[in-house]
Amino acid sequence: MKIYRELAGQTIIYGLGTIIPRILNFLLTPLYTYTLPANQFGIITEMYSYVAFFMVLLTFGMETTFFRFVSQKNNSKTIFNSAFGTLLLFSSIFIITIYTFKSNIALAIGYKDYSNLIMYLALILFFDVLTAIPLAKLRVENRAKFFTLIRVLNVFINISLNIFFFVICKDSDNNFLSNLYNENIGVGYAFISNLIASFFTFIILLPIMLKFKFKFDKNIILKMFKYATPLVIVGIAGMVNEVADKLFLKYLTPEYLNPLKQVGIYGANYKLAVLMTIFIQMFKYAAEPFFFKHSNNIDAKEIYSKVMTWFIIFCLLIFLLVSLNIDIFQFMIGADYRSGLYIVPIVLLANIFLGIYYNLSVWYKINNLTHFGALISLIGVIITISLNFILIPIIGYIGSAIATLACYFTMVIFSYFIGQKYYKIDYQIKKILGYGFLTTIIYFIYNFLQTKMFIINIMLSISLMVIFLLAVIKFENIQYKSLKNFILKK
């Protein structure tokens, strides 16, 4: 119980560092969708898709590599120098390159009048990449509270500045405040706010960065690069799977449908899966160092199996919470964006499979078989690209949602069967499938019985979720005393 309590505790602590920023960040979605037209929100969605992609490329898998090598070796200073030095070099080359060719890049992606946005994004990436290893160092040292504080302050600054520019200054009758908002910058204030927040994080973590010294161990660096390179492929492929749908929508949607508007609608509804993405992200932050730490335990495989089961249970509960209460969650986005609500269950399900894949990936990470992770991710990329090209011209952004679901489902299948060959774990497959079947039945029962009366629908959704929880209590044989001891750390 102590081991599972440790993971739960770390998940909660890191969750605060993830859930609070994510919730605050999500508040930007109603802010943007209630104040900006869909095509401008489409610009924000597209630009941050590029940021996500380049963040993975520039961090070069060094966070996971840092965790792996620090857990195996005693020379943590050398490992820190190697990891941080690599990112310092990559980010410096990147920012110089973008500054030199920003106008050409803006023209190439269809934003010839927005070259300033390209520079804002480049600076955001520069500061975020440099702070990646210092943040990872905090996680290794179990300084979760400080980590959480930094993440929360970062997003608090970001959202406060967005409110300041788009709400206070934009429509202010005060000459001083109204003059602070320039219509020519417009949507650029979203990126300026983020840039200021990223710079703040950089300043806070600067003392850790100043510990960096140009002292390297050639053998360690080569080993780290060998371990990290497949992870880069995994990361890039993962980002293609995660963000390519937004980019493909822009280029594959017919002009008469206003592509950026479609991107904006799709991006806004995709955000309604925020509870699922928050849970998966907070779990990932805690689980990665947890899996490495307990990889040598005699009962490691049993631990991984139980963690998987409970992870899926929580994911299915979130799926029901959101999909059965979509009448409430729809108010988180502006009315002009709600035509895409029907993709939300598909996106939720896709994220569940992504989370399952994160759990399954333990087999190739702890056994230094990261090249398999790269191969599986590339298979996902092929599916993502192929289905987006096929489906978007036919059925629009629902095709993007289906492509995302098909991608992650396929990756789970490949990872499971290959993983069982190299690191066999007896996952509770029958029980997991049973919970999945129950969730499906509950979802269709709700859609069959729902009415036009809001209160009745809420009562129905609560009743069905209680049935799910009672089933979990029954099949997991949860006793009140055991639950109490778990919570009270007895």
C-alpha positions in Angstrom: 0.0 0.0 0.0 2.9 2.3 0.7 4.1 2.1 -2.9 0.6 2.9 -4.4 0.2 5.7 -1.8 3.5 7.2 -2.9 2.4 7.3 -6.5 -1.0 8.7 -5.5 0.6 11.3 -3.3 3.1 12.4 -6.0 0.3 12.4 -8.6 -1.7 14.8 -6.4 1.2 17.1 -5.7 2.3 17.2 -9.3 -1.3 17.3 -10.2 -1.6 20.6 -8.4 1.3 21.8 -10.6 -0.6 20.5 -13.6 -4.3 20.8 -12.8 -4.2 24.3 -11.5 -2.2 25.7 -14.5 -4.3 23.6 -16.8 -7.5 24.9 -15.3 -6.2 28.5 -15.3 -5.0 28.0 -18.9 -8.4 26.5 -19.8 -10.0 29.7 -18.6 -8.3 31.3 -21.6 -10.6 29.2 -23.9 -13.8 30.9 -22.7 -12.0 34.2 -22.7 -10.9 33.8 -26.3 -14.1 32.1 -27.6 -16.3 34.8 -26.0 -14.2 37.7 -27.2 -12.5 36.6 -30.4 -14.0 35.4 -33.7 -13.4 31.7 -34.6 -10.8 32.5 -37.2 -8.6 34.4 -34.7 -8.9 31.6 -32.2 -7.9 29.4 -35.1 -4.6 31.4 -35.3 -3.9 30.8 -31.6 -4.7 27.1 -32.0 -2.4 26.7 -35.1 0.5 28.7 -33.6 0.5 26.7 -30.4 0.5 23.6 -32.4 3.8 24.7 -33.8 5.1 25.5 -30.3 4.2 22.0 -29.1 6.0 20.4 -32.0 9.2 22.4 -31.6 9.2 22.1 -27.8 9.6 18.3 -28.3 12.2 18.7 -31.0 14.3 21.2 -29.0 14.2 19.4 -25.7 15.5 16.3 -27.5 14.1 13.8 -25.0 16.5 15.1 -22.4 13.9 15.2 -19.6 13.3 11.4 -19.7 17.0 10.8 -20.3 17.9 13.0 -17.3 15.5 10.9 -15.1 17.0 7.6 -16.5 20.7 8.5 -16.0 20.3 10.2 -12.6 18.5 7.1 -11.3 21.5 4.9 -12.4 24.5 7.0 -11.7 26.0 9.0 -8.8 27.6 11.8 -10.9 24.4 13.9 -11.1 26.3 17.1 -11.7 27.9 15.8 -14.9 24.5 14.5 -16.1 22.9 17.9 -15.4 25.7 19.7 -17.3 25.3 17.3 -20.2 21.5 17.6 -20.4 21.3 21.4 -19.8 24.3 22.1 -22.1 22.6 20.2 -24.9 19.4 22.3 -24.6 21.4 25.5 -24.3 23.1 24.8 -27.6 19.9 23.7 -29.4 17.8 26.7 -28.2 20.5 29.2 -29.0 20.9 27.9 -32.6 17.1 27.9 -32.9 16.5 31.5 -31.7 19.3 32.9 -34.0 17.8 31.0 -37.0 14.3 32.2 -36.4 15.4 35.8 -35.9 17.3 35.6 -39.2 14.5 34.1 -41.3 11.3 35.2 -39.4 9.9 37.0 -42.4 10.4 34.1 -44.7 8.9 31.7 -42.2 5.8 33.9 -41.7 5.3 34.0 -45.5 5.7 30.2 -45.8 2.9 29.5 -43.3 0.6 32.1 -44.7 1.1 34.9 -42.1 3.2 37.4 -44.0 1.8 40.3 -42.0 2.5 38.5 -38.7 6.2 38.0 -38.6 6.2 39.5 -35.0 4.1 36.5 -33.9 6.8 34.2 -35.2 9.4 36.0 -33.0 7.1 35.9 -29.9 6.7 32.1 -30.3 10.4 31.6 -30.8 11.2 33.5 -27.6 8.6 31.5 -25.7 10.2 28.3 -26.9 13.7 29.6 -26.0 12.8 30.3 -22.4 10.7 27.1 -22.0 13.4 24.9 -23.4 16.0 26.4 -21.1 13.8 25.7 -18.0 13.0 22.1 -18.9 16.0 20.5 -17.2 15.9 22.7 -14.1 12.2 21.8 -13.7 13.1 18.1 -14.2 15.8 18.5 -11.5 13.2 19.7 -9.1 11.1 16.6 -9.8 14.1 14.3 -9.2 14.8 16.0 -5.9 11.2 15.6 -4.9 10.8 19.4 -4.6 7.2 19.0 -5.9 5.9 22.0 -3.9 8.4 24.4 -5.5 7.7 22.8 -8.9 4.0 23.4 -8.4 4.4 27.0 -7.3 6.5 27.8 -10.4 4.0 26.2 -12.7 1.0 27.9 -11.1 2.6 31.4 -11.0 3.6 31.0 -14.7 0.0 30.4 -15.8 -1.4 33.0 -13.3 0.7 35.6 -14.9 -0.2 34.5 -18.4 -4.0 34.5 -17.8 -3.8 37.8 -15.8 -2.1 39.5 -18.7 -4.6 38.1 -21.2 -7.5 39.4 -19.1 -5.7 42.8 -18.8 -5.2 43.2 -22.6 -8.4 41.6 -24.0 -10.9 42.6 -21.3 -9.6 45.6 -19.4 -7.6 47.5 -22.0 -9.5 46.5 -25.2 -12.9 48.0 -24.3 -11.8 50.5 -21.6 -13.1 54.1 -21.5 -9.9 55.2 -19.8 -7.5 56.8 -22.3 -4.4 55.4 -20.6 -5.7 51.8 -20.6 -7.2 51.9 -24.1 -3.9 53.2 -25.5 -2.1 50.1 -24.1 -4.2 48.0 -26.5 -3.1 48.3 -30.2 -5.6 46.8 -32.7 -2.7 46.1 -35.1 -1.2 43.7 -32.5 -4.6 42.2 -31.7 -4.3 38.4 -31.2 -0.6 38.9 -30.7 -1.4 39.9 -27.0 -2.1 36.2 -26.4 1.5 35.4 -27.2 3.0 38.5 -25.5 1.3 37.4 -22.3 2.7 33.9 -22.6 6.2 35.3 -23.4 6.2 37.4 -20.2 5.1 34.4 -18.1 7.8 32.2 -19.7 10.5 34.9 -19.0 9.3 35.0 -15.3 9.8 31.2 -15.0 13.3 31.6 -16.5 14.2 34.2 -13.9 13.0 32.1 -11.0 15.0 29.1 -12.2 18.1 31.1 -13.1 19.9 30.1 -9.9 19.7 26.5 -10.9 20.8 27.2 -14.4 23.8 29.2 -13.1 25.1 25.9 -11.5 25.8 24.7 -15.1 29.5 24.3 -15.9 31.2 23.5 -19.2 32.5 20.2 -17.8 31.4 17.1 -19.7 32.0 13.4 -19.7 32.2 12.3 -23.4 31.1 8.8 -22.6 28.1 9.9 -20.6 27.1 12.4 -23.3 27.3 9.7 -26.0 25.2 7.3 -23.9 22.6 10.0 -23.2 22.3 10.9 -26.9 22.0 7.2 -27.8 19.2 6.8 -25.3 17.5 10.1 -26.2 17.6 9.9 -30.0 14.8 7.3 -30.2 12.8 9.4 -27.7 13.1 12.4 -29.9 11.5 10.4 -32.7 8.9 9.2 -30.2 8.3 12.8 -29.1 8.1 14.3 -32.6 5.8 11.5 -33.7 3.7 12.1 -30.6 3.4 15.8 -31.4 2.5 15.0 -35.0 -0.3 12.7 -33.7 -1.4 15.4 -31.2 -1.3 18.6 -33.2 -1.2 17.7 -36.9 -5.0 17.5 -37.0 -5.2 21.3 -36.4 -2.6 22.0 -39.1 -4.2 19.7 -41.6 -7.6 21.3 -41.1 -6.2 24.6 -42.2 -4.8 23.2 -45.5 -7.3 20.5 -46.3 -10.5 22.4 -45.6 -12.1 24.1 -48.6 -11.7 27.8 -48.7 -15.4 28.5 -48.8 -15.7 26.9 -45.3 -13.2 29.4 -43.8 -10.4 27.0 -42.8 -9.2 29.0 -39.8 -12.8 29.2 -38.5 -13.0 25.4 -38.6 -9.6 25.1 -36.8 -11.0 27.5 -34.1 -14.2 25.5 -33.6 -12.3 22.2 -33.6 -9.7 23.5 -31.2 -12.2 25.0 -28.8 -14.2 21.7 -28.5 -11.0 19.7 -28.3 -10.3 21.8 -25.1 -13.5 20.5 -23.5 -11.5 17.2 -22.9 -9.4 19.3 -20.5 -10.3 17.1 -17.4 -9.0 14.0 -19.2 -5.8 15.7 -20.4 -5.2 17.2 -17.0 -5.5 13.8 -15.3 -3.3 12.1 -17.8 -0.6 14.8 -17.6 -0.5 14.9 -13.8 -0.3 11.1 -13.8 2.5 11.2 -16.4 4.5 13.6 -14.3 4.4 11.4 -11.3 4.5 8.0 -13.0 7.6 8.4 -15.1 10.1 8.8 -12.2 7.9 6.3 -10.2 8.2 3.6 -12.8 12.0 4.0 -13.0 12.3 4.1 -9.2 10.5 0.8 -8.7 11.7 -1.0 -11.8 14.1 -3.2 -9.7 11.4 -4.3 -7.3 10.6 -8.0 -7.2 6.9 -7.2 -7.6 7.4 -4.4 -10.2 5.2 -6.1 -12.8 2.3 -6.5 -10.4 2.6 -2.9 -9.4 2.5 -1.8 -13.1 -0.5 -4.0 -13.7 -2.5 -2.6 -10.8 -1.5 1.0 -11.7 -2.9 0.4 -15.2 -6.2 -0.9 -13.9 -6.8 2.1 -11.6 -5.6 4.5 -14.2 -8.2 3.3 -16.6 -11.0 3.3 -13.9 -10.3 7.0 -13.3 -10.2 7.8 -17.0 -13.5 6.1 -17.6 -15.0 8.0 -14.7 -13.8 11.3 -16.3 -15.2 10.2 -19.6 -18.7 9.7 -18.1 -18.5 12.9 -16.1 -17.8 15.0 -19.2 -19.8 13.2 -21.9 -22.9 12.8 -19.7 -22.8 16.4 -18.7 -22.0 18.0 -22.0 -25.0 20.4 -21.5 -23.0 22.0 -18.7 -19.5 21.8 -20.2 -20.7 23.5 -23.4 -20.9 26.8 -21.6 -17.1 26.8 -21.3 -16.9 27.9 -24.9 -18.8 30.6 -26.8 -22.1 29.8 -28.6 -20.5 30.2 -32.0 -18.2 27.3 -31.3 -20.7 24.8 -30.0 -21.5 23.3 -33.4 -18.6 20.9 -32.8 -19.7 19.5 -29.5 -20.3 16.0 -31.0 -16.5 15.4 -31.3 -16.0 15.7 -27.5 -16.7 12.0 -26.7 -14.4 10.9 -29.5 -11.6 13.2 -28.2 -12.1 11.9 -24.6 -11.8 8.3 -25.8 -8.7 9.1 -27.9 -7.1 10.6 -24.8 -7.9 7.5 -22.8 -5.9 5.4 -25.3 -3.1 7.9 -25.2 -2.9 7.5 -21.4 -3.0 3.7 -21.7 -0.1 4.0 -24.1 1.9 6.1 -21.6 1.4 3.2 -19.1 2.4 0.6 -21.6 5.5 2.5 -22.6 7.2 1.4 -19.3 8.5 -1.8 -20.9 10.7 -0.1 -23.5 11.8 2.8 -21.3 13.2 0.7 -18.4 14.7 -1.9 -20.7 16.5 0.7 -22.9 14.4 -0.4 -25.9 13.3 3.1 -26.9 13.7 2.3 -30.6 10.5 0.3 -30.3 8.8 3.4 -28.9 10.0 5.3 -32.0 8.7 2.6 -34.3 5.3 2.5 -32.7 5.0 6.3 -32.8 5.9 6.3 -36.5 3.1 3.9 -37.1 0.8 6.3 -35.3 2.1 9.2 -37.5 1.3 7.2 -40.7 -2.3 6.6 -39.5 -2.7 10.2 -38.4 -1.5 11.7 -41.7 -3.3 9.2 -43.9 -6.7 9.4 -42.2 -6.5 13.2 -41.9 -5.8 13.5 -45.7 -8.7 11.0 -46.4 -11.3 12.2 -43.9 -11.0 16.0 -43.6 -12.1 16.8 -47.2 -15.1 14.4 -46.8 -16.4 15.0 -43.2 -14.3 18.0 -41.9 -13.0 18.2 -38.4 -14.8 15.1 -37.2 -12.4 13.3 -39.5 -9.5 14.8 -37.5 -11.1 13.5 -34.2 -11.5 10.0 -35.7 -8.0 10.0 -37.0 -6.7 10.9 -33.5 -8.7 8.0 -31.9 -7.5 5.5 -34.6 -3.9 6.6 -34.1 -3.8 6.1 -30.3 -5.8 2.9 -30.4 -3.4 1.4 -32.9 -0.4 2.5 -30.8 -1.9 0.8 -27.8 -2.4 -2.5 -29.7 1.2 -2.5 -31.0 2.7 -1.5 -27.7 0.8 -4.1 -25.8 1.7 -7.1 -28.0 5.3 -6.2 -28.6 5.8 -5.3 -24.9 4.4 -8.7 -23.8 7.2 -10.3 -25.8 10.1 -8.3 -24.2 8.6 -7.5 -20.7 5.5 -9.6 -20.0 3.1 -8.0 -17.6 -0.1 -9.7 -16.6 -2.5 -6.8 -17.0 -6.1 -7.3 -15.8 -7.4 -7.4 -19.3 -10.8 -9.0 -18.6 -11.5 -6.6 -15.8 -10.4 -3.6 -17.9 -12.6 -4.7 -20.8 -15.5 -5.2 -18.4 -15.2 -1.6 -17.1 -15.0 -0.4 -20.7 -18.1 -2.3 -21.7 -20.0 -1.0 -18.7 -19.0 2.6 -19.6 -20.2 2.1 -23.2 -23.6 0.7 -22.0 -24.0 3.6 -19.5 -23.1 6.2 -22.3 -25.8 4.8 -24.7 -28.4 4.4 -21.9 -27.9 8.1 -21.1 -28.2 9.2 -24.7 -31.4 7.0 -25.1 -33.1 8.3 -21.9 -32.0 12.0 -21.9 -34.7 14.5 -22.1 -35.0 18.3 -22.9 -35.3 19.0 -19.1 -31.9 20.0 -17.7 -32.5 18.9 -14.1 -33.7 15.4 -15.1 -30.6 15.0 -17.3 -28.3 15.9 -14.4 -30.1 13.5 -12.1 -29.8 10.8 -14.7 -26.1 11.4 -15.3 -25.4 11.3 -11.5 -27.3 8.1 -11.1 -25.5 6.4 -13.9 -22.1 7.5 -12.6 -23.0 6.1 -9.2 -23.8 2.8 -10.8 -20.3 2.8 -12.3 -18.7 3.6 -8.9 -20.7 0.9 -7.2 -19.5 -1.6 -9.8 -15.9 -0.5 -9.1 -16.3 -0.9 -5.4 -17.8 -4.4 -6.0 -15.2 -5.8 -8.4 -12.2 -4.2 -6.7 -13.5 -5.4 -3.3 -13.0 -2.0 -1.7 -13.6 -2.0 2.0 -14.3 1.2 3.9 -11.6 0.3 6.4 -9.0 -0.3 3.7 -9.9 3.0 1.9 -9.6 4.9 5.2 -6.2 3.4 6.0 -5.0 4.2 2.5 -6.0 7.9 2.8 -4.8 8.2 6.4 -1.5 6.5 5.5 -1.9 3.7 8.0 
